[in-house]
Amino acid sequence: MELFGIILSIPVASIASAAYAVALTWVLQRLSFLAAPLLIGSSVILVTFVIEAVLLLTLGAVRIHGAIGPAYFSLHLAIFLFGVPALANVLVLRGQVKLPLTVTICTAFALILVLTQYGVSEALYGINGDTGPYSASTRE
């Protein structure tokens, strides 16, 4: 079932990225003052993703959670949810990448985020959510 979710996430991310990029372009044509705050906020999210990726590769999700506490998973979910829009913001606001390439890059990044989410969630909470080191059943 997880494989189905991963495979389904690819076309969904592609359609959502295209719609978001077009909507962002339309909004910024009317509200150009939003460009700078969006670029700054998006850059912060993308830098946070890079930091998390380095930490995951060097320490792993369990050790990060142990060091930071429960706030780690909330931060991880924020990166998961806002990562693709942040990347689309940077690509659209820089104006150096055409829409088809923006959609392709965002779709690939979405797949990376989905796979990372599965890895972190299973490492912390187990495959079914009840066998990991931080699942409710192991704390009892």
Backbone hydrogen bonds, N-H to C=O, Kabsch-Sander energy under -0.5 kcal/mol:
donor,donor_aa,acceptor,acceptor_aa,energy
5,G,1,M,-1.9
6,I,2,E,-2.4
7,I,3,L,-2.7
8,L,4,F,-2.6
9,S,5,G,-1.5
10,I,6,I,-0.7
10,I,7,I,-0.9
12,V,8,L,-1.5
13,A,9,S,-2.6
14,S,10,I,-2.0
15,I,11,P,-2.5
16,A,12,V,-2.7
17,S,13,A,-2.5
18,A,14,S,-2.1
19,A,15,I,-2.5
20,Y,16,A,-2.6
21,A,17,S,-2.6
22,V,18,A,-2.3
23,A,19,A,-2.5
24,L,20,Y,-3.0
25,T,21,A,-2.2
26,W,22,V,-2.2
27,V,23,A,-2.7
28,L,24,L,-2.7
29,Q,25,T,-1.4
30,R,26,W,-0.8
30,R,27,V,-0.9
31,L,27,V,-2.9
34,L,31,L,-1.9
35,A,32,S,-1.7
38,L,34,L,-2.2
39,L,35,A,-2.4
40,I,36,A,-2.4
41,G,37,P,-2.7
42,S,38,L,-2.5
43,S,39,L,-2.1
44,V,40,I,-2.1
45,I,41,G,-2.0
46,L,42,S,-2.4
47,V,43,S,-2.5
48,T,44,V,-2.3
49,F,45,I,-2.1
50,V,46,L,-2.1
51,I,47,V,-2.4
52,E,48,T,-2.6
53,A,49,F,-2.9
54,V,50,V,-2.4
55,L,51,I,-2.4
56,L,52,E,-3.0
57,L,53,A,-2.2
58,T,54,V,-1.9
59,L,55,L,-3.4
60,G,55,L,-1.4
64,I,60,G,-1.9
65,H,61,A,-2.7
66,G,62,V,-2.2
67,A,63,R,-1.9
68,I,64,I,-2.9
69,G,65,H,-2.4
72,Y,69,G,-2.1
73,F,70,P,-0.6
74,S,70,P,-1.1
75,L,71,A,-2.5
76,H,72,Y,-2.9
77,L,73,F,-2.4
78,A,74,S,-2.0
79,I,75,L,-2.2
80,F,76,H,-2.4
81,L,77,L,-2.7
82,F,78,A,-2.6
83,G,79,I,-1.7
86,A,82,F,-2.0
87,L,83,G,-2.3
88,A,84,V,-2.6
89,N,85,P,-2.6
90,V,86,A,-2.2
91,L,87,L,-2.6
92,V,88,A,-2.9
93,L,89,N,-3.0
94,R,90,V,-1.9
95,G,91,L,-1.0
97,V,91,L,-0.7
102,T,98,K,-2.4
103,V,99,L,-2.7
104,T,100,P,-2.0
105,I,101,L,-2.7
106,C,102,T,-2.6
107,T,103,V,-2.4
108,A,104,T,-2.2
109,F,105,I,-2.3
110,A,106,C,-2.3
111,L,107,T,-1.9
112,I,108,A,-1.9
113,L,109,F,-2.5
114,V,110,A,-2.5
115,L,111,L,-2.6
116,T,112,I,-2.3
117,Q,113,L,-2.5
118,Y,114,V,-2.4
119,G,115,L,-2.2
120,V,116,T,-2.8
121,S,117,Q,-2.7
122,E,118,Y,-2.5
123,A,119,G,-2.1
124,L,120,V,-2.3
125,Y,121,S,-2.9
126,G,122,E,-1.5
129,G,126,G,-0.5
131,T,125,Y,-1.2
132,G,125,Y,-1.4
134,Y,124,L,-2.8
135,S,132,G,-1.3
138,T,135,S,-0.6
139,R,135,S,-0.8
139,R,136,A,-0.6
